[in-house]
Amino acid sequence: MHGRGAAAGCIIARRRDGAEGARSRPMDKLRIEGGRRLSGRVEIAGAKNAALPALAACLLTGEEVRLLNLPRVRDVRTMLRVLEQLGASVMGPEGGHATVQAERFASSEAPYDLVKTMRASVLVLGPLLARHGHARVSLPGGCAIGERPIDLHIEGLAQMGADVRIEHGYVEARASRLRGASYAFPFKTVTGTENLMMAATLAAGTTRLSNCAREPEVVDLAVLLSAMGASIRGAGGEEIVVEGRESLRGARHSVIPDRIETGTYLVASALVGDGVEIAGCRPEHLEAVVSDLRRAGVSIDVGTDTFHVRAPQELLAHDLETAPYPGFPTDMQAQHMVLMTQALGESVVAERIFERRFMHVGELLRMGADIRIDGRTATVVGPRRLTGAQVMATDLRASACLVLAGLAAEGVTVVDRVYHLDRGYEPMEAKLRLLGASVERVR
Ligand code: UD1
Protein backbone atom coordinates (compact mmCIF):
# COMPACT_ATOMS: atom_id res chain seq x y z
CA MET A 1 0.00 0.00 0.00
CA HIS A 2 1.28 3.43 -0.77
CA GLY A 3 0.25 7.05 -0.61
CA ARG A 4 -0.25 7.36 3.14
CA GLY A 5 -2.79 4.62 3.61
CA ALA A 6 -4.41 4.67 0.18
CA ALA A 7 -4.89 1.26 -1.38
CA ALA A 8 -2.31 0.46 -4.03
CA GLY A 9 -3.58 -0.35 -7.49
CA CYS A 10 -2.76 -3.75 -8.85
CA ILE A 11 -0.23 -3.65 -11.63
CA ILE A 12 -0.65 -6.63 -13.89
CA ALA A 13 2.66 -7.23 -15.58
CA ARG A 14 2.75 -8.11 -19.24
CA ARG A 15 3.46 -11.76 -19.89
CA ARG A 16 6.98 -12.40 -21.11
CA ASP A 17 6.70 -16.13 -21.54
CA GLY A 18 4.38 -18.91 -20.65
CA ALA A 19 6.48 -20.35 -17.86
CA GLU A 20 6.39 -17.56 -15.36
CA GLY A 21 3.50 -18.86 -13.25
CA ALA A 22 0.24 -17.31 -12.22
CA ARG A 23 -0.30 -13.58 -12.64
CA SER A 24 -2.60 -12.03 -10.09
CA ARG A 25 -5.74 -10.41 -11.37
CA PRO A 26 -7.26 -7.63 -9.30
CA MET A 27 -10.05 -9.78 -7.93
CA ASP A 28 -8.01 -12.92 -7.18
CA LYS A 29 -8.58 -14.55 -3.82
CA LEU A 30 -7.22 -17.64 -2.13
CA ARG A 31 -9.76 -20.10 -0.79
CA ILE A 32 -8.33 -22.31 1.93
CA GLU A 33 -10.01 -25.27 3.58
CA GLY A 34 -8.30 -25.48 6.93
CA GLY A 35 -7.40 -28.45 9.04
CA ARG A 36 -5.41 -30.46 6.45
CA ARG A 37 -2.06 -31.81 7.61
CA LEU A 38 0.97 -30.97 5.48
CA SER A 39 3.67 -33.40 4.42
CA GLY A 40 6.16 -33.72 1.59
CA ARG A 41 8.71 -31.37 0.13
CA VAL A 42 8.66 -27.74 -0.86
CA GLU A 43 11.36 -25.99 -2.94
CA ILE A 44 12.39 -22.47 -1.98
CA ALA A 45 12.72 -19.78 -4.64
CA GLY A 46 15.39 -17.10 -5.04
CA ALA A 47 15.16 -14.20 -2.61
CA LYS A 48 13.02 -11.29 -3.78
CA ASN A 49 14.99 -8.90 -1.59
CA ALA A 50 18.27 -10.05 -3.13
CA ALA A 51 16.90 -10.13 -6.69
CA LEU A 52 15.72 -6.49 -6.63
CA PRO A 53 19.10 -4.90 -5.74
CA ALA A 54 20.85 -7.35 -8.13
CA LEU A 55 18.62 -6.10 -10.95
CA ALA A 56 19.34 -2.47 -10.02
CA ALA A 57 23.08 -3.26 -10.04
CA CYS A 58 22.79 -4.16 -13.75
CA LEU A 59 22.66 -0.38 -14.39
CA LEU A 60 26.27 -0.05 -13.22
CA THR A 61 27.72 -1.57 -16.40
CA GLY A 62 27.12 -1.39 -20.15
CA GLU A 63 27.88 -5.10 -20.40
CA GLU A 64 25.50 -8.02 -19.99
CA VAL A 65 24.61 -9.23 -16.51
CA ARG A 66 23.00 -12.66 -16.30
CA LEU A 67 20.97 -13.31 -13.17
CA LEU A 68 19.92 -16.82 -12.20
CA ASN A 69 17.40 -18.04 -9.63
CA LEU A 70 15.12 -14.99 -9.82
CA PRO A 71 11.82 -15.69 -8.05
CA ARG A 72 8.66 -15.70 -10.17
CA VAL A 73 7.06 -12.80 -8.33
CA ARG A 74 5.51 -9.52 -9.37
CA ASP A 75 8.14 -7.24 -7.78
CA VAL A 76 10.81 -8.78 -10.02
CA ARG A 77 8.67 -8.11 -13.09
CA THR A 78 8.10 -4.54 -11.89
CA MET A 79 11.85 -3.98 -11.46
CA LEU A 80 12.45 -5.32 -14.98
CA ARG A 81 9.95 -2.75 -16.25
CA VAL A 82 11.79 0.00 -14.37
CA LEU A 83 15.06 -1.10 -16.05
CA GLU A 84 13.43 -1.23 -19.50
CA GLN A 85 11.95 2.21 -18.96
CA LEU A 86 15.49 3.48 -18.28
CA GLY A 87 16.66 2.02 -21.60
CA ALA A 88 18.09 -1.36 -20.57
CA SER A 89 17.45 -4.37 -22.77
CA VAL A 90 16.00 -7.31 -20.90
CA MET A 91 15.91 -10.94 -21.98
CA GLY A 92 13.66 -13.14 -19.87
CA PRO A 93 12.76 -13.89 -17.24
CA GLU A 94 12.62 -17.44 -18.43
CA GLY A 95 12.85 -20.34 -16.02
CA GLY A 96 13.90 -17.87 -13.35
CA HIS A 97 16.83 -16.44 -15.35
CA ALA A 98 17.17 -13.04 -17.01
CA THR A 99 19.88 -11.12 -18.85
CA VAL A 100 20.02 -7.36 -18.57
CA GLN A 101 22.18 -5.00 -20.58
CA ALA A 102 22.14 -1.28 -19.87
CA GLU A 103 24.38 -0.19 -22.72
CA ARG A 104 22.94 3.31 -22.84
CA PHE A 105 20.17 5.15 -21.03
CA ALA A 106 16.93 6.24 -22.65
CA SER A 107 15.82 8.09 -19.53
CA SER A 108 17.07 8.77 -16.03
CA GLU A 109 13.66 8.74 -14.42
CA ALA A 110 11.88 6.14 -12.31
CA PRO A 111 8.33 7.47 -12.51
CA TYR A 112 5.71 7.64 -9.77
CA ASP A 113 3.46 5.06 -11.43
CA LEU A 114 6.10 2.37 -11.01
CA VAL A 115 7.66 3.49 -7.72
CA LYS A 116 4.28 3.72 -5.97
CA THR A 117 3.68 0.02 -6.67
CA MET A 118 7.10 -0.99 -5.36
CA ARG A 119 9.22 1.06 -2.96
CA ALA A 120 12.33 -0.93 -3.83
CA SER A 121 12.44 0.89 -7.21
CA VAL A 122 14.37 3.47 -5.21
CA LEU A 123 17.32 1.06 -5.53
CA VAL A 124 18.00 2.46 -9.01
CA LEU A 125 18.89 5.85 -7.51
CA GLY A 126 22.50 5.04 -6.54
CA PRO A 127 23.46 3.08 -9.69
CA LEU A 128 21.83 5.56 -12.09
CA LEU A 129 23.49 8.53 -10.47
CA ALA A 130 26.89 6.85 -10.27
CA ARG A 131 27.00 5.72 -13.90
CA HIS A 132 24.79 8.22 -15.71
CA GLY A 133 25.42 11.33 -13.59
CA HIS A 134 21.72 12.06 -13.18
CA ALA A 135 18.76 10.33 -11.58
CA ARG A 136 15.19 11.41 -11.04
CA VAL A 137 13.29 8.96 -8.86
CA SER A 138 9.81 9.40 -7.46
CA LEU A 139 9.68 9.54 -3.67
CA PRO A 140 7.88 6.40 -2.58
CA GLY A 141 5.80 7.98 0.18
CA GLY A 142 4.30 6.06 3.08
CA CYS A 143 3.01 2.53 2.91
CA ALA A 144 0.79 0.22 4.89
CA ILE A 145 3.54 -0.59 7.39
CA GLY A 146 4.84 2.90 8.10
CA GLU A 147 6.17 6.15 6.68
CA ARG A 148 9.44 4.61 5.46
CA PRO A 149 11.37 7.68 4.30
CA ILE A 150 14.56 7.43 2.19
CA ASP A 151 16.31 10.38 3.85
CA LEU A 152 19.42 8.31 4.68
CA HIS A 153 19.88 7.19 1.07
CA ILE A 154 19.75 10.87 0.09
CA GLU A 155 22.03 12.07 2.88
CA GLY A 156 24.67 9.47 2.00
CA LEU A 157 24.62 10.38 -1.70
CA ALA A 158 24.94 14.06 -0.80
CA GLN A 159 28.03 13.19 1.27
CA MET A 160 29.44 11.61 -1.87
CA GLY A 161 29.13 14.95 -3.62
CA ALA A 162 25.75 14.64 -5.29
CA ASP A 163 23.59 17.68 -5.70
CA VAL A 164 20.24 16.40 -4.46
CA ARG A 165 16.92 18.25 -4.65
CA ILE A 166 13.43 17.18 -3.77
CA GLU A 167 10.84 18.73 -6.04
CA HIS A 168 7.41 17.78 -7.32
CA GLY A 169 7.46 14.52 -5.36
CA TYR A 170 10.73 13.42 -6.97
CA VAL A 171 14.27 13.20 -5.70
CA GLU A 172 16.57 14.54 -8.38
CA ALA A 173 20.30 13.94 -8.00
CA ARG A 174 23.23 15.06 -10.14
CA ALA A 175 26.98 14.47 -9.97
CA SER A 176 29.47 14.45 -12.82
CA ARG A 177 31.35 11.86 -10.75
CA LEU A 178 30.60 10.83 -7.21
CA ARG A 179 33.55 10.92 -4.83
CA GLY A 180 34.37 8.52 -2.04
CA ALA A 181 33.20 9.63 1.40
CA SER A 182 32.69 8.40 4.95
CA TYR A 183 29.08 7.98 5.98
CA ALA A 184 27.72 6.56 9.22
CA PHE A 185 24.08 5.45 9.04
CA PRO A 186 22.31 6.77 12.17
CA PHE A 187 20.38 3.47 12.18
CA LYS A 188 20.34 0.39 10.02
CA THR A 189 18.67 0.48 6.63
CA VAL A 190 18.84 -2.42 4.20
CA THR A 191 18.10 -0.71 0.88
CA GLY A 192 19.97 2.39 2.11
CA THR A 193 23.12 0.30 2.61
CA GLU A 194 22.61 -1.32 -0.80
CA ASN A 195 22.04 1.98 -2.60
CA LEU A 196 25.18 3.62 -1.20
CA MET A 197 27.30 0.50 -1.70
CA MET A 198 26.29 0.40 -5.38
CA ALA A 199 26.91 4.13 -5.86
CA ALA A 200 30.35 3.85 -4.24
CA THR A 201 31.55 1.20 -6.72
CA LEU A 202 31.90 3.88 -9.42
CA ALA A 203 32.90 6.83 -7.19
CA ALA A 204 36.36 8.38 -7.29
CA GLY A 205 38.27 7.12 -4.25
CA THR A 206 37.34 5.19 -1.14
CA THR A 207 33.94 5.10 0.56
CA ARG A 208 33.58 3.99 4.17
CA LEU A 209 30.06 3.12 5.28
CA SER A 210 29.47 2.41 8.94
CA ASN A 211 26.56 1.03 10.92
CA CYS A 212 25.57 -0.86 7.77
CA ALA A 213 22.72 -3.37 7.56
CA ARG A 214 24.16 -6.91 7.81
CA GLU A 215 21.38 -8.79 6.02
CA PRO A 216 22.37 -11.73 3.75
CA GLU A 217 20.85 -9.79 0.84
CA VAL A 218 23.50 -7.06 1.33
CA VAL A 219 26.19 -9.73 1.21
CA ASP A 220 24.69 -11.28 -1.93
CA LEU A 221 24.74 -7.88 -3.62
CA ALA A 222 28.40 -7.44 -2.67
CA VAL A 223 29.15 -10.85 -4.22
CA LEU A 224 27.54 -9.76 -7.49
CA LEU A 225 29.27 -6.36 -7.47
CA SER A 226 32.63 -8.04 -6.84
CA ALA A 227 32.02 -10.37 -9.80
CA MET A 228 31.40 -7.19 -11.82
CA GLY A 229 34.86 -5.95 -10.83
CA ALA A 230 34.01 -3.80 -7.81
CA SER A 231 36.29 -3.71 -4.77
CA ILE A 232 34.21 -4.21 -1.62
CA ARG A 233 35.32 -5.31 1.84
CA GLY A 234 33.27 -5.97 4.92
CA ALA A 235 29.75 -6.69 3.59
CA GLY A 236 27.90 -8.66 6.26
CA GLY A 237 29.61 -6.61 8.96
CA GLU A 238 28.84 -3.10 10.15
CA GLU A 239 31.61 -1.39 8.21
CA ILE A 240 31.81 -1.65 4.44
CA VAL A 241 34.73 -0.18 2.50
CA VAL A 242 34.44 0.33 -1.26
CA GLU A 243 37.29 1.41 -3.54
CA GLY A 244 35.66 3.12 -6.51
CA ARG A 245 36.42 1.92 -10.05
CA GLU A 246 36.30 3.71 -13.43
CA SER A 247 33.90 1.10 -14.77
CA LEU A 248 32.42 -2.32 -14.01
CA ARG A 249 31.98 -5.33 -16.30
CA GLY A 250 29.31 -7.92 -17.01
CA ALA A 251 28.86 -10.94 -14.74
CA ARG A 252 26.75 -13.97 -14.03
CA HIS A 253 25.23 -14.44 -10.59
CA SER A 254 22.81 -16.78 -8.88
CA VAL A 255 20.56 -15.12 -6.31
CA ILE A 256 20.48 -16.62 -2.78
CA PRO A 257 17.39 -18.55 -1.60
CA ASP A 258 14.60 -16.55 0.01
CA ARG A 259 14.92 -16.74 3.80
CA ILE A 260 11.47 -15.20 4.33
CA GLU A 261 9.73 -17.67 2.03
CA THR A 262 11.66 -20.39 3.88
CA GLY A 263 10.54 -18.99 7.23
CA THR A 264 6.94 -18.81 6.07
CA TYR A 265 6.93 -22.52 5.14
CA LEU A 266 8.69 -23.30 8.42
CA VAL A 267 5.81 -21.70 10.31
CA ALA A 268 3.21 -23.47 8.11
CA SER A 269 4.90 -26.77 8.98
CA ALA A 270 5.12 -25.84 12.66
CA LEU A 271 1.36 -25.24 12.67
CA VAL A 272 0.05 -28.21 10.67
CA GLY A 273 3.07 -30.20 9.46
CA ASP A 274 3.37 -33.98 9.71
CA GLY A 275 6.91 -34.10 8.36
CA VAL A 276 7.72 -31.40 5.83
CA GLU A 277 11.02 -31.04 4.00
CA ILE A 278 11.92 -27.49 3.03
CA ALA A 279 14.55 -27.76 0.31
CA GLY A 280 16.95 -25.48 -1.52
CA CYS A 281 17.37 -23.04 1.35
CA ARG A 282 20.27 -21.55 3.34
CA PRO A 283 19.70 -22.60 6.99
CA GLU A 284 22.49 -20.30 8.22
CA HIS A 285 20.35 -17.29 7.23
CA LEU A 286 17.50 -18.39 9.50
CA GLU A 287 19.13 -18.84 12.89
CA ALA A 288 16.81 -16.38 14.66
CA VAL A 289 13.72 -17.92 13.06
CA VAL A 290 14.79 -21.49 13.88
CA SER A 291 15.56 -20.57 17.47
CA ASP A 292 12.12 -18.90 17.74
CA LEU A 293 10.43 -22.07 16.49
CA ARG A 294 12.47 -24.30 18.79
CA ARG A 295 11.45 -22.16 21.75
CA ALA A 296 7.86 -22.84 20.69
CA GLY A 297 8.60 -26.58 20.93
CA VAL A 298 8.85 -27.30 17.19
CA SER A 299 11.18 -30.09 16.15
CA ILE A 300 13.48 -29.03 13.30
CA ASP A 301 16.32 -31.02 11.73
CA VAL A 302 18.77 -28.81 9.92
CA GLY A 303 20.61 -30.15 6.86
CA THR A 304 23.08 -28.43 4.55
CA ASP A 305 20.34 -26.86 2.46
CA THR A 306 17.19 -28.38 3.96
CA PHE A 307 14.96 -28.28 7.00
CA HIS A 308 12.78 -31.17 8.22
CA VAL A 309 9.95 -29.94 10.40
CA ARG A 310 7.17 -31.53 12.41
CA ALA A 311 4.48 -29.72 14.36
CA PRO A 312 4.59 -30.53 18.11
CA GLN A 313 1.63 -31.81 20.15
CA GLU A 314 1.58 -28.50 21.92
CA LEU A 315 3.10 -25.14 20.93
CA LEU A 316 4.52 -22.94 23.69
CA ALA A 317 4.13 -19.17 23.96
CA HIS A 318 7.15 -16.90 24.33
CA ASP A 319 8.02 -13.23 23.82
CA LEU A 320 9.78 -11.93 20.74
CA GLU A 321 11.02 -8.69 19.26
CA THR A 322 12.02 -7.88 15.71
CA ALA A 323 15.48 -6.48 15.04
CA PRO A 324 17.89 -5.90 12.16
CA TYR A 325 19.78 -9.03 11.03
CA PRO A 326 20.95 -11.26 12.69
CA GLY A 327 17.91 -10.52 14.89
CA PHE A 328 14.41 -11.79 14.20
CA PRO A 329 13.20 -10.36 10.86
CA THR A 330 10.29 -7.94 10.79
CA ASP A 331 9.22 -9.74 7.60
CA MET A 332 8.47 -12.83 9.75
CA GLN A 333 6.63 -11.02 12.55
CA ALA A 334 3.10 -11.57 11.20
CA GLN A 335 3.77 -15.27 10.58
CA HIS A 336 5.19 -15.67 14.11
CA MET A 337 2.04 -14.08 15.49
CA VAL A 338 -0.17 -16.74 13.88
CA LEU A 339 1.99 -19.38 15.54
CA MET A 340 1.50 -17.68 18.91
CA THR A 341 -2.30 -17.75 18.51
CA GLN A 342 -1.94 -21.56 18.65
CA ALA A 343 0.60 -21.61 21.49
CA LEU A 344 -0.11 -22.21 25.15
CA GLY A 345 0.22 -19.04 27.22
CA GLU A 346 0.62 -15.32 26.74
CA SER A 347 3.25 -13.87 24.42
CA VAL A 348 4.35 -10.34 23.68
CA VAL A 349 5.43 -9.43 20.16
CA ALA A 350 7.39 -6.17 19.88
CA GLU A 351 7.80 -4.62 16.41
CA ARG A 352 10.99 -2.51 16.48
CA ILE A 353 11.52 -1.78 12.76
CA PHE A 354 8.26 -0.39 11.40
CA GLU A 355 5.71 1.73 13.21
CA ARG A 356 2.52 0.31 11.64
CA ARG A 357 3.05 -3.33 11.14
CA PHE A 358 0.08 -4.88 12.94
CA MET A 359 -2.42 -4.55 10.12
CA HIS A 360 -2.95 -8.32 10.17
CA VAL A 361 -4.18 -8.28 13.77
CA GLY A 362 -7.70 -7.06 12.96
CA GLU A 363 -8.17 -9.91 10.52
CA LEU A 364 -6.76 -12.51 12.94
CA LEU A 365 -9.25 -11.26 15.56
CA ARG A 366 -12.06 -11.93 13.08
CA MET A 367 -10.82 -15.52 12.87
CA GLY A 368 -11.01 -15.92 16.66
CA ALA A 369 -7.52 -14.90 17.84
CA ASP A 370 -7.07 -13.11 21.17
CA ILE A 371 -4.62 -10.24 20.56
CA ARG A 372 -4.29 -6.80 22.19
CA ILE A 373 -2.22 -4.05 20.59
CA ASP A 374 -0.50 -1.39 22.65
CA GLY A 375 1.60 0.90 20.45
CA ARG A 376 4.33 -1.17 18.91
CA THR A 377 3.67 -4.28 20.99
CA ALA A 378 0.98 -6.90 20.69
CA THR A 379 0.00 -9.41 23.34
CA VAL A 380 -1.30 -12.74 22.10
CA VAL A 381 -3.15 -15.19 24.33
CA GLY A 382 -3.35 -18.76 23.16
CA PRO A 383 -4.20 -21.27 22.17
CA ARG A 384 -7.39 -20.06 20.53
CA ARG A 385 -9.47 -22.02 18.06
CA LEU A 386 -9.34 -20.18 14.74
CA THR A 387 -12.35 -20.39 12.45
CA GLY A 388 -12.34 -19.68 8.74
CA ALA A 389 -13.55 -16.25 7.62
CA GLN A 390 -13.35 -13.83 4.73
CA VAL A 391 -10.27 -11.73 5.34
CA MET A 392 -8.42 -8.97 3.55
CA ALA A 393 -4.67 -8.87 2.90
CA THR A 394 -3.10 -5.47 3.54
CA ASP A 395 0.55 -5.97 2.71
CA LEU A 396 2.90 -8.68 1.56
CA ARG A 397 3.75 -10.42 4.83
CA ALA A 398 0.30 -9.83 6.34
CA SER A 399 -1.13 -11.77 3.39
CA ALA A 400 1.19 -14.69 4.13
CA CYS A 401 0.10 -14.67 7.76
CA LEU A 402 -3.56 -14.88 6.75
CA VAL A 403 -2.83 -17.88 4.53
CA LEU A 404 -1.09 -19.56 7.49
CA ALA A 405 -4.04 -18.76 9.74
CA GLY A 406 -6.35 -20.27 7.11
CA LEU A 407 -4.34 -23.51 7.13
CA ALA A 408 -4.70 -23.77 10.91
CA ALA A 409 -8.36 -22.70 11.05
CA GLU A 410 -11.49 -24.81 11.04
CA GLY A 411 -13.57 -24.34 7.91
CA VAL A 412 -13.05 -22.12 4.90
CA THR A 413 -10.95 -18.95 4.81
CA VAL A 414 -11.02 -16.65 1.80
CA VAL A 415 -8.06 -14.26 1.59
CA ASP A 416 -8.90 -11.24 -0.55
CA ARG A 417 -6.37 -8.93 -2.28
CA VAL A 418 -3.97 -11.72 -3.06
CA TYR A 419 -2.06 -9.36 -5.34
CA HIS A 420 -0.13 -8.31 -2.21
CA LEU A 421 1.01 -11.91 -1.76
CA ASP A 422 1.99 -12.27 -5.42
CA ARG A 423 4.40 -9.34 -5.08
CA GLY A 424 6.82 -11.47 -3.10
CA TYR A 425 5.78 -15.13 -3.02
CA GLU A 426 5.82 -17.63 -5.86
CA PRO A 427 2.22 -18.94 -6.13
CA MET A 428 1.55 -20.21 -2.61
CA GLU A 429 -1.49 -22.21 -3.64
CA ALA A 430 0.69 -24.38 -5.92
CA LYS A 431 3.41 -24.97 -3.32
CA LEU A 432 0.94 -25.63 -0.50
CA ARG A 433 -1.15 -28.01 -2.62
CA LEU A 434 1.97 -30.11 -3.21
CA LEU A 435 2.17 -30.45 0.57
CA GLY A 436 -1.44 -31.61 0.76
CA ALA A 437 -3.19 -28.37 1.67
CA SER A 438 -6.52 -27.49 0.15
CA VAL A 439 -5.88 -24.06 -1.35
CA GLU A 440 -7.18 -22.68 -4.61
CA ARG A 441 -7.09 -19.38 -6.42
CA VAL A 442 -10.59 -18.10 -7.13
CA ARG A 443 -11.98 -14.86 -8.55
C1 UD1 B 1 14.04 -3.84 3.46
C2 UD1 B 1 13.29 -5.00 2.87
C3 UD1 B 1 11.98 -5.22 3.63
C4 UD1 B 1 12.26 -5.37 5.12
C5 UD1 B 1 13.12 -4.22 5.63
C6 UD1 B 1 13.56 -4.41 7.08
C7 UD1 B 1 13.96 -4.92 0.54
C8 UD1 B 1 13.57 -4.66 -0.87
N1 UD1 B 1 13.01 -4.70 1.47
O1 UD1 B 1 13.24 -2.67 3.29
O2 UD1 B 1 11.37 -6.41 3.12
O3 UD1 B 1 11.02 -5.35 5.82
O4 UD1 B 1 14.30 -4.08 4.84
O5 UD1 B 1 14.27 -5.58 7.21
O6 UD1 B 1 15.06 -5.35 0.82
N2 UD1 B 1 14.41 4.40 7.33
C9 UD1 B 1 14.48 5.78 7.42
N3 UD1 B 1 15.18 6.47 6.48
C10 UD1 B 1 15.81 5.85 5.45
C11 UD1 B 1 15.75 4.45 5.36
C12 UD1 B 1 15.04 3.74 6.32
O7 UD1 B 1 13.90 6.37 8.33
O8 UD1 B 1 16.43 6.54 4.62
C13 UD1 B 1 13.68 3.62 8.36
C14 UD1 B 1 12.45 2.90 7.84
O9 UD1 B 1 11.33 3.74 7.86
C15 UD1 B 1 12.35 1.75 8.84
C16 UD1 B 1 13.81 1.42 9.14
O10 UD1 B 1 14.54 2.56 8.78
O11 UD1 B 1 11.71 2.16 10.02
C17 UD1 B 1 14.38 0.23 8.42
O12 UD1 B 1 14.02 0.30 7.06
P1 UD1 B 1 14.91 -0.31 5.89
O13 UD1 B 1 15.87 -1.30 6.41
O14 UD1 B 1 15.44 0.82 5.07
O15 UD1 B 1 13.81 -1.06 5.04
P2 UD1 B 1 13.85 -1.22 3.49
O16 UD1 B 1 15.29 -1.25 3.03
O17 UD1 B 1 12.92 -0.27 2.84
Residues whose N, C-alpha, C, O or C-beta is under 5 A from the ligand:
A	BS01	UD1	N49 A120 E147 R148 P149 I150 D151 L152 H153 K188 T189 V190 T191 G192 T330 D331 I353 F354
